[in-house]
């Protein structure tokens, strides 16, 4: 039993230290989200401040070449489909996703959007890869990574993966879903 406790303690310590190494210290919960103004795949400039106008925005940092990102995309698509038309407290326009790509190749970026069925309309990149301005502004050291921004433009939370935002979205729903059943 002592050995089990010791191994558990060591595992928790190592996991905690590893997670601390990758903590995002550039952005802080409660602060105004840094502005993002970059081109979409069609060459038009999109701005976070315009997208965020009275809605909750999940900023998803990813890339076409990132295996974990691509494997997470189906779950993100499912979450988007479930919440895009929901009503949230303080958000007159609901919820959307802003995908920020760390790609360097525009064709691969566009191809991944189509292949992964990322149906939301907001996708941006400066095609700078790891040196991209959005990644620098948001302190992105790994991907996937996500930031949830409230309708007031303030950062609600940041996550190691976008689908972890679902818990917060559920909390902010105007009409909580009621579950019927026999317990």
DOZADO-916941 format. One record per residue: residue in three letters; x, y, z of N, C-alpha, C in turn. Coordinates in pm, 1 decimal. Example, Ala and Ser with C-alpha at 12.3 -4.5 7.8 and 13.67 -1.06 7.14 Angstrom:
% DOZADO-916941
ala;1319.0;-569.0;780.0;1230.0;-450.0;780.0;1320.0;-330.0;780.0
ser;1285.0;-225.0;708.0;1367.0;-106.0;714.0;1290.0;3.0;787.0
***
This chain:
% DOZADO-916941
unk;81.9;-119.1;0.0;0.0;0.0;0.0;86.4;125.7;0.0
unk;194.0;126.0;80.6;282.2;241.6;85.4;345.7;266.7;-51.1
unk;379.9;158.0;-118.4;442.0;171.4;-250.9;342.4;234.4;-348.6
unk;216.6;193.3;-342.1;112.6;249.1;-427.6;96.9;399.3;-403.3
unk;93.4;439.4;-277.5;80.2;581.2;-242.4;201.2;659.3;-292.2
unk;318.8;603.9;-274.5;441.9;668.7;-319.3;441.0;686.7;-471.7
unk;405.6;583.0;-545.1;401.5;590.3;-691.4;296.7;691.2;-736.7
unk;181.4;692.0;-671.7;76.0;787.6;-704.3;124.0;930.3;-680.1
unk;188.8;953.6;-566.5;240.7;1086.3;-534.2;342.6;1132.0;-638.6
unk;435.2;1046.1;-674.7;538.5;1080.0;-773.0;474.6;1109.9;-908.5
unk;377.2;1029.4;-947.3;307.9;1050.3;-1075.2;237.9;1185.2;-1076.5
unk;166.1;1217.6;-969.7;97.2;1346.7;-961.2;196.1;1463.1;-963.3
unk;308.8;1447.9;-894.8;410.1;1552.5;-891.4;468.2;1576.3;-1030.7
unk;503.5;1469.6;-1099.7;561.3;1481.9;-1234.2;459.7;1541.8;-1330.1
unk;334.7;1496.5;-1323.4;230.0;1549.9;-1410.4;209.2;1698.0;-1383.7
unk;205.4;1736.0;-1257.7;187.6;1876.0;-1221.2;303.3;1961.1;-1271.6
unk;424.6;1912.4;-1256.5;541.8;1986.3;-1304.2;540.4;1999.2;-1456.0
unk;501.8;1893.6;-1524.5;495.7;1897.9;-1670.7;390.2;1996.6;-1716.8
unk;273.2;1996.7;-1652.9;168.3;2091.4;-1690.8;209.2;2234.9;-1661.7
unk;277.9;2259.1;-1551.1;322.9;2393.5;-1516.5;419.4;2447.3;-1621.2
unk;498.4;2360.1;-1679.1;593.6;2400.7;-1781.9;522.3;2462.7;-1901.8
unk;401.6;2416.2;-1930.1;329.1;2462.3;-2047.8;216.0;2558.6;-2015.7
unk;212.4;2612.3;-1896.6;108.8;2708.1;-1861.8;127.1;2836.5;-1941.8
unk;17.5;2886.6;-1992.9;20.1;3009.5;-2069.2;21.9;3126.7;-1970.9
unk;130.5;3201.8;-1969.4;143.2;3314.5;-1877.7;125.9;3448.5;-1949.8
unk;105.8;3445.8;-2079.5;94.0;3569.1;-2158.2;-44.7;3631.6;-2144.2
unk;-146.4;3548.0;-2142.3;-283.3;3598.2;-2130.7;-338.9;3559.8;-1994.7
unk;-427.7;3642.6;-1943.8;-482.3;3620.0;-1810.5;-635.1;3624.4;-1814.9
unk;-695.4;3534.0;-1740.1;-840.3;3532.4;-1726.6;-885.1;3666.9;-1669.3
unk;-991.2;3722.7;-1726.4;-1045.3;3850.7;-1680.7;-993.6;3970.6;-1757.6
unk;-884.1;3954.2;-1830.9;-830.3;4064.4;-1911.9;-898.3;4066.9;-2048.3
unk;-892.6;4181.4;-2112.8;-943.5;4193.7;-2249.4;-854.6;4109.9;-2341.1
unk;-917.8;4030.6;-2426.0;-843.3;3946.7;-2519.7;-769.3;4033.9;-2619.8
unk;-642.1;4005.9;-2646.3;-569.5;4082.8;-2747.3;-640.8;4076.1;-2882.5
unk;-643.5;4186.4;-2951.3;-708.1;4192.6;-3083.0;-636.8;4101.3;-3181.6
unk;-713.5;4036.4;-3263.3;-662.2;3957.0;-3373.9;-721.7;4016.4;-3500.3
unk;-639.2;4050.7;-3596.4;-685.8;4105.2;-3724.2;-595.8;4046.7;-3833.3
unk;-641.2;3937.0;-3891.1;-561.4;3864.8;-3989.9;-650.5;3815.1;-4101.9
unk;-586.5;3769.8;-4208.5;-661.0;3727.7;-4326.3;-722.6;3590.1;-4310.5
unk;-840.2;3576.0;-4371.5;-903.7;3445.5;-4380.9;-853.0;3378.5;-4509.2
unk;-894.9;3256.6;-4537.5;-845.1;3188.4;-4656.7;-874.3;3261.8;-4788.8
unk;-975.5;3348.4;-4789.9;-1008.6;3424.4;-4910.7;-931.7;3555.3;-4921.5
unk;-850.0;3586.9;-4821.5;-770.6;3709.2;-4825.7;-835.9;3829.5;-4760.6
unk;-953.4;3811.1;-4701.8;-1021.7;3920.7;-4631.9;-975.6;3924.1;-4486.9
unk;-961.5;4045.1;-4431.9;-919.8;4058.8;-4292.8;-1039.2;4042.2;-4199.7
unk;-1022.9;3953.9;-4102.5;-1122.8;3934.8;-3998.0;-1065.7;3986.3;-3867.0
unk;-1149.7;4048.0;-3784.8;-1107.7;4101.2;-3655.9;-1185.2;4033.3;-3543.4
unk;-1112.7;3993.5;-3441.3;-1177.1;3933.5;-3324.5;-1282.5;4026.9;-3267.6
unk;-1252.7;4154.5;-3258.9;-1347.2;4249.8;-3199.0;-1479.3;4255.0;-3275.5
unk;-1476.9;4231.7;-3405.7;-1600.6;4231.0;-3483.2;-1674.4;4097.8;-3467.3
unk;-1599.8;3989.6;-3461.1;-1658.9;3857.0;-3442.6;-1717.4;3846.5;-3302.1
unk;-1645.8;3899.3;-3205.5;-1681.4;3888.8;-3064.1;-1801.9;3973.8;-3027.5
unk;-1842.7;4063.2;-3111.9;-1951.6;4156.0;-3084.4;-2074.3;4085.4;-3026.5
unk;-2085.6;4088.0;-2895.8;-2200.1;4033.8;-2821.4;-2216.9;3882.4;-2834.8
unk;-2106.7;3811.3;-2849.6;-2115.1;3664.8;-2853.8;-1994.1;3604.8;-2783.6
unk;-2005.6;3479.8;-2747.9;-1893.5;3405.3;-2691.2;-1813.5;3348.2;-2807.5
unk;-1682.4;3365.1;-2802.7;-1595.7;3315.5;-2909.2;-1491.6;3221.7;-2849.4
unk;-1480.5;3105.1;-2909.7;-1374.5;3011.6;-2874.4;-1264.7;3026.4;-2979.4
unk;-1149.1;3077.2;-2936.9;-1034.9;3091.4;-3027.2;-957.5;2960.0;-3020.0
unk;-949.4;2892.1;-3133.5;-883.3;2761.9;-3140.0;-753.8;2775.0;-3219.9
unk;-640.2;2756.4;-3153.4;-509.9;2758.4;-3220.1;-478.1;2617.0;-3266.3
unk;-446.8;2600.5;-3394.7;-426.6;2469.1;-3453.7;-341.9;2482.6;-3579.7
unk;-316.9;2370.8;-3647.9;-248.7;2371.9;-3777.3;-281.8;2243.3;-3852.4
unk;-274.6;2249.9;-3983.7;-305.2;2132.7;-4066.6;-206.4;2019.1;-4042.9
unk;-84.7;2051.2;-4004.5;20.8;1951.6;-3984.4;21.9;1894.7;-3842.5
unk;-65.0;1940.7;-3756.3;-67.6;1900.9;-3615.3;-162.5;1782.7;-3595.9
unk;-105.7;1664.1;-3573.9;-186.7;1544.0;-3554.1;-287.3;1555.2;-3441.3
unk;-246.7;1598.5;-3320.6;-344.8;1612.2;-3212.0;-456.1;1711.7;-3245.8
unk;-422.4;1816.7;-3318.7;-524.4;1915.3;-3358.5;-626.4;1851.3;-3450.7
unk;-576.6;1778.4;-3549.2;-665.1;1716.4;-3648.0;-752.4;1609.4;-3583.2
unk;-696.9;1536.4;-3487.7;-776.2;1434.2;-3417.9;-881.3;1498.8;-3327.6
unk;-854.8;1619.5;-3278.8;-950.0;1690.7;-3193.0;-1060.0;1760.5;-3274.2
unk;-1034.9;1786.7;-3400.8;-1131.3;1862.2;-3481.3;-1270.9;1801.8;-3486.3
unk;-1288.4;1669.9;-3498.5;-1425.6;1617.5;-3497.9;-1502.4;1650.6;-3369.2
unk;-1433.9;1649.5;-3256.2;-1499.5;1684.8;-3129.2;-1532.6;1834.3;-3126.1
unk;-1445.8;1916.2;-3181.7;-1471.6;2060.3;-3188.1;-1590.5;2088.4;-3280.2
unk;-1596.3;2020.2;-3392.7;-1709.1;2036.9;-3485.1;-1839.2;1999.2;-3415.6
unk;-1838.0;1888.2;-3343.5;-1957.7;1844.0;-3271.1;-2000.0;1948.4;-3167.2
unk;-1903.1;2002.6;-3093.5;-1933.1;2103.7;-2992.4;-1989.7;2229.6;-3059.0
unk;-1929.4;2270.8;-3168.8;-1978.7;2389.0;-3240.8;-2123.4;2367.1;-3285.0
unk;-2150.4;2252.6;-3345.9;-2286.3;2223.4;-3393.6;-2386.4;2224.6;-3278.4
unk;-2345.6;2174.5;-3162.7;-2436.2;2168.7;-3047.9;-2465.2;2306.6;-2988.8
unk;-2367.7;2396.6;-2988.8;-2383.3;2523.7;-2916.7;-2400.4;2647.1;-3004.4
unk;-2380.6;2637.9;-3134.2;-2382.0;2757.6;-3218.6;-2514.9;2832.4;-3216.5
unk;-2625.1;2762.0;-3198.4;-2756.3;2826.7;-3198.6;-2816.2;2843.8;-3059.1
unk;-2738.5;2811.4;-2956.3;-2786.6;2824.1;-2818.9;-2782.0;2970.2;-2773.4
unk;-2856.1;2998.9;-2670.6;-2856.5;3132.7;-2611.7;-2777.6;3126.5;-2481.5
unk;-2689.6;3224.1;-2463.9;-2603.1;3228.8;-2346.5;-2626.4;3357.0;-2269.1
unk;-2605.6;3350.0;-2139.5;-2619.9;3466.9;-2053.0;-2524.3;3575.9;-2098.8
unk;-2578.1;3694.8;-2123.7;-2496.6;3809.3;-2162.4;-2448.0;3809.5;-2305.9
unk;-2486.5;3710.0;-2383.6;-2439.7;3700.2;-2522.2;-2560.1;3704.5;-2615.6
unk;-2584.2;3820.1;-2673.1;-2701.7;3835.8;-2758.6;-2690.9;3758.6;-2889.3
unk;-2568.9;3731.2;-2933.0;-2551.2;3662.8;-3061.2;-2501.8;3519.1;-3047.5
unk;-2498.5;3463.9;-2927.4;-2465.8;3322.8;-2910.9;-2318.4;3289.1;-2905.6
unk;-2278.4;3186.3;-2982.6;-2145.4;3126.5;-2974.1;-2089.8;3098.8;-3113.6
unk;-1958.1;3115.0;-3127.3;-1890.7;3075.3;-3250.8;-1746.9;3036.2;-3220.8
unk;-1679.7;2988.2;-3323.2;-1539.3;2949.8;-3314.0;-1459.7;3037.2;-3410.1
unk;-1342.7;3080.3;-3365.6;-1244.9;3148.2;-3449.4;-1121.9;3059.5;-3452.4
unk;-1095.6;2998.2;-3567.0;-978.7;2911.4;-3581.2;-859.1;2993.9;-3624.7
unk;-750.5;2981.4;-3551.2;-626.6;3052.9;-3582.5;-522.2;2947.5;-3619.1
unk;-481.7;2947.8;-3745.0;-390.5;2845.7;-3794.1;-244.9;2889.1;-3781.9
unk;-161.5;2795.0;-3741.4;-17.3;2816.6;-3738.1;48.2;2751.3;-3860.3
unk;-25.2;2747.6;-3968.7;27.4;2693.2;-4093.4;118.1;2793.2;-4162.7
unk;197.1;2741.5;-4256.2;277.6;2824.7;-4345.7;230.0;2810.1;-4490.5
unk;159.3;2702.4;-4518.3;113.5;2670.9;-4653.2;-37.5;2692.9;-4662.4
unk;-78.0;2792.3;-4740.5;-219.1;2828.6;-4750.1;-304.3;2715.3;-4806.5
unk;-253.2;2642.0;-4904.9;-330.8;2533.6;-4964.2;-355.3;2420.0;-4865.0
unk;-254.1;2387.6;-4786.0;-271.6;2281.9;-4684.4;-370.2;2327.7;-4577.0
unk;-362.2;2453.7;-4539.4;-454.7;2511.6;-4441.8;-598.3;2501.3;-4492.7
unk;-621.6;2548.6;-4615.0;-755.3;2544.9;-4674.0;-803.9;2400.1;-4689.9
unk;-713.8;2311.6;-4730.1;-750.4;2171.2;-4746.8;-793.3;2106.9;-4616.4
unk;-723.7;2138.9;-4508.6;-758.2;2082.8;-4377.4;-892.5;2136.2;-4328.8
unk;-921.8;2261.5;-4355.0;-1051.7;2318.8;-4316.9;-1163.2;2239.9;-4385.9
unk;-1145.1;2215.0;-4515.4;-1246.7;2141.7;-4591.8;-1254.9;1995.5;-4547.6
unk;-1140.7;1929.9;-4536.9;-1138.4;1786.9;-4503.1;-1195.4;1759.8;-4364.3
unk;-1165.4;1847.2;-4268.2;-1212.5;1828.7;-4130.7;-1352.0;1886.6;-4108.1
unk;-1410.3;1944.3;-4213.6;-1546.8;1997.5;-4207.9;-1562.1;2105.9;-4101.5
unk;-1466.2;2198.3;-4097.6;-1470.8;2309.4;-4001.5;-1564.4;2415.6;-4059.5
unk;-1692.4;2398.9;-4034.2;-1797.2;2474.4;-4103.3;-1817.6;2617.6;-4055.5
unk;-1761.4;2655.7;-3941.4;-1779.3;2793.6;-3897.2;-1707.1;2885.2;-3996.0
unk;-1751.2;3009.6;-3998.2;-1701.9;3101.6;-4100.7;-1573.5;3175.8;-4064.2
unk;-1525.1;3159.2;-3944.4;-1412.0;3239.2;-3899.7;-1282.9;3158.5;-3890.1
unk;-1195.7;3179.6;-3986.9;-1064.5;3114.9;-3993.8;-963.5;3222.9;-4031.0
unk;-852.9;3231.8;-3954.6;-750.1;3331.2;-3986.7;-610.7;3270.6;-3971.9
unk;-515.9;3334.8;-4039.0;-375.6;3298.5;-4025.2;-291.5;3406.3;-4090.9
unk;-169.7;3424.4;-4040.0;-74.0;3509.9;-4110.1;30.3;3423.4;-4180.2
unk;7.3;3290.2;-4177.9;94.9;3191.0;-4241.0;238.0;3201.6;-4189.9
unk;251.4;3235.8;-4062.5;383.6;3251.4;-4002.0;431.8;3130.8;-3923.4
unk;353.9;3022.7;-3923.0;393.8;2904.7;-3846.2;406.6;2937.8;-3698.3
unk;509.8;2882.8;-3634.9;531.4;2908.0;-3491.8;566.4;3053.5;-3464.0
unk;613.2;3126.3;-3563.4;647.3;3267.1;-3544.1;529.2;3359.1;-3574.8
unk;410.6;3303.6;-3590.1;295.0;3385.5;-3625.2;264.7;3487.0;-3515.0
unk;217.6;3601.0;-3557.0;183.3;3708.6;-3463.3;72.2;3667.3;-3366.2
unk;-34.2;3599.4;-3414.8;-137.5;3558.5;-3318.1;-82.4;3465.9;-3208.6
unk;3.9;3373.2;-3246.8;61.9;3281.7;-3147.4;145.7;3358.4;-3047.1
unk;221.6;3456.4;-3093.0;303.5;3537.6;-3003.0;215.7;3621.1;-2910.7
unk;112.9;3684.3;-2966.1;25.3;3770.2;-2886.0;-48.3;3693.2;-2776.1
unk;-77.0;3565.8;-2802.7;-151.2;3484.5;-2707.5;-63.1;3388.1;-2629.1
unk;67.4;3394.9;-2647.5;158.5;3310.9;-2571.0;146.3;3162.7;-2602.8
unk;111.2;3130.2;-2725.3;91.2;2990.6;-2765.1;226.8;2922.1;-2779.1
unk;247.9;2819.0;-2697.6;372.7;2743.3;-2699.2;352.6;2602.6;-2751.4
unk;228.8;2561.5;-2765.7;195.0;2429.4;-2816.0;55.9;2437.4;-2876.9
unk;23.4;2342.9;-2959.9;-111.7;2332.4;-3014.2;-154.2;2187.1;-3006.9
unk;-283.1;2160.9;-2994.0;-391.9;2257.0;-2988.7;-393.0;2334.0;-2856.1
unk;-449.6;2450.8;-2864.4;-468.8;2536.6;-2748.1;-588.8;2625.0;-2779.7
unk;-664.8;2661.9;-2679.4;-785.2;2740.9;-2703.3;-806.4;2843.7;-2593.5
unk;-875.6;2950.5;-2631.1;-908.3;3059.1;-2539.4;-1056.2;3090.7;-2556.9
unk;-1129.8;3096.3;-2446.9;-1271.3;3131.6;-2450.9;-1285.3;3277.9;-2412.2
unk;-1350.7;3353.7;-2500.9;-1366.5;3497.6;-2481.0;-1515.0;3528.2;-2466.6
unk;-1548.7;3604.6;-2363.7;-1687.9;3639.7;-2337.8;-1736.7;3750.5;-2427.7
unk;-1866.4;3776.5;-2426.3;-1924.1;3881.2;-2510.1;-1874.5;4021.2;-2474.5
unk;-1813.4;4035.5;-2359.1;-1755.7;4163.6;-2318.7;-1611.0;4178.5;-2366.9
unk;-1560.1;4076.9;-2438.8;-1423.5;4081.8;-2490.0;-1318.7;4034.3;-2391.4
unk;-1361.9;3991.0;-2272.8;-1266.9;3945.6;-2170.9;-1245.7;3794.3;-2179.4
unk;-1125.7;3754.2;-2144.1;-1090.6;3612.8;-2144.9;-1160.6;3543.0;-2028.5
unk;-1236.2;3439.7;-2062.1;-1306.0;3359.9;-1961.4;-1213.9;3249.6;-1910.8
unk;-1144.1;3183.8;-2004.2;-1057.0;3071.6;-1968.0;-968.0;3036.7;-2086.0
unk;-861.5;2960.0;-2057.6;-781.8;2902.8;-2166.6;-762.7;2755.3;-2138.1
unk;-747.2;2678.9;-2247.1;-751.8;2533.2;-2238.5;-641.0;2470.3;-2322.2
unk;-606.9;2346.8;-2285.0;-511.4;2268.5;-2364.2;-575.5;2216.3;-2491.5
unk;-705.5;2208.3;-2494.4;-776.7;2168.8;-2615.3;-914.4;2234.8;-2613.3
unk;-964.4;2265.0;-2731.7;-1086.8;2343.2;-2744.3;-1208.7;2278.7;-2679.9
unk;-1220.6;2146.7;-2691.9;-1341.9;2082.9;-2641.3;-1355.9;2093.4;-2489.7
unk;-1250.0;2130.8;-2420.2;-1259.6;2148.5;-2274.5;-1343.4;2270.7;-2236.4
unk;-1372.4;2354.8;-2334.9;-1455.3;2472.8;-2309.6;-1602.2;2437.1;-2291.0
unk;-1639.3;2315.0;-2323.8;-1780.3;2276.5;-2318.2;-1839.0;2292.0;-2177.9
unk;-1764.4;2260.8;-2075.7;-1813.2;2274.3;-1938.3;-1853.7;2419.2;-1910.9
unk;-1770.5;2512.5;-1952.4;-1801.2;2654.8;-1931.2;-1922.2;2697.5;-2014.5
unk;-1931.8;2647.8;-2135.7;-2046.9;2680.9;-2219.9;-2176.1;2632.3;-2154.9
unk;-2174.7;2512.2;-2101.2;-2293.6;2457.7;-2034.5;-2334.8;2545.9;-1917.5
unk;-2236.9;2595.8;-1841.7;-2266.4;2682.4;-1725.8;-2333.0;2812.7;-1767.9
unk;-2300.2;2860.8;-1886.8;-2346.6;2991.1;-1931.2;-2474.3;2986.3;-2015.3
unk;-2529.1;2868.3;-2038.6;-2652.8;2857.7;-2114.4;-2764.4;2933.1;-2043.3
unk;-2848.2;3004.0;-2119.4;-2960.5;3076.7;-2059.4;-3063.7;2979.9;-2004.6
unk;-3100.7;2885.6;-2085.3;-3199.5;2786.9;-2041.6;-3127.3;2655.5;-2024.3
unk;-3109.5;2616.6;-1901.6;-3042.3;2489.5;-1873.3;-3130.8;2375.3;-1922.0
unk;-3066.3;2281.1;-1989.0;-3142.6;2164.7;-2036.5;-3187.7;2083.7;-1916.4
unk;-3311.4;2042.7;-1921.1;-3366.8;1963.6;-1812.8;-3367.4;1817.2;-1856.4
unk;-3320.7;1734.5;-1766.7;-3315.8;1592.8;-1795.2;-3424.1;1522.8;-1716.1
unk;-3503.6;1444.9;-1784.3;-3607.9;1368.6;-1718.6;-3561.2;1224.2;-1708.4
unk;-3594.4;1162.7;-1602.0;-3556.5;1023.2;-1586.0;-3590.7;975.9;-1447.2
unk;-3582.4;849.1;-1434.5;-3609.7;787.6;-1304.0;-3476.1;753.4;-1242.3
unk;-3454.5;794.0;-1118.9;-3328.6;768.4;-1050.9;-3348.1;666.9;-942.4
***
